[in-house]
């Protein structure tokens, strides 16, 4: 399975949602860096389930056990390997699904590709549970990037039809702690919408907007190694992501060139642009302006309402009613996943470019 990412920084993710453990192996991370493990734990806690009424009731401590790569508190150059033991797995909740694929899950195509071997245990390797080790790797990358002056942060741009204020494309600001929005009033409306949707059995989709600041110009490579390419590949590892756009994105298709172009100027001796419709990337290369992108998340497909499916063994129609613990909206927990995926892609590109002596 294609569970690896990166060129210089090579990430492998392993495990299954309701198996004994999930984990990651991160090779190529520079030696001599002292990660803040308490800060890493706080980052993982943002993604972990069971922390509020707006998330799945599954309870996982998600405390990583590092098996290699750390010596005396510093990275030693060996591959960083960490596991998260699944303490609240309930494979019995999915025992009856091997022959009845859940709508909008990967069950059916996975059953075809892997001859049924991936059909049990809550989606197995296709589950959002695999974003937990993604966040271990991304959390480490975020810390190393921050030490070099590169910051990555995201907010909930929209849940259902309720929008948050967008980032300032020239000077994006970090959202508040807790529920990650820029407008607290919008955040309250989002919370109410998620709670109402959860009670009605109809989860909501959402959009996450992310910013990368402090990355020098010239990072990336044409044609398939561009920053959009790398970021998109990493973001689509998050199971619910169905769309990614950069800068003005699809809205730019309705603009004239005179409206969408970003004029250059000098600011404190540095080349800048007066606008940032490009989202900080041109020709696959960073421009030195903030990189801005948005990721669209589909509604959580595990719903409490009866759904139509088929029995794979005989083709008979079946009405499916799901059990288990599921998020009424995945996005509050997905924000750190977006930050993690972006950090892995950005650090890999920066290491490839050799812009820092690490």
ABEGO torsion letter per residue (X at the ends): XBABBEAABBBBBBEBAABABBBBBBBGBBBGBBBBAAAAAAAAAAABBGABAABBABBBAGBBBBABGBBGGBBAGBBBBBBBBBAABBAAAAAAAAABBBBGBAAAAAAAAAGGAAABGGGEAABAAAAAAAAAAAAAAAAAAAAAGBBBBBBBABBEABBBBBBBAABBBBBBBEBBBABAAAAAAAAAAAAAAAAAGBBBBBBBBBBBBGBBBGBEBOAAABAAAAAAAAAAABAABABBBBEAEAAAAABBAAAABBBBBBBGGBBBBABAAAGGBBGGBBAGBBBBBBBBBBBBABBABBBBBBBAAAGBBBBBBBBEBBBABAAAAAAAAAAAAAAAAAAAAAAAAGABBX
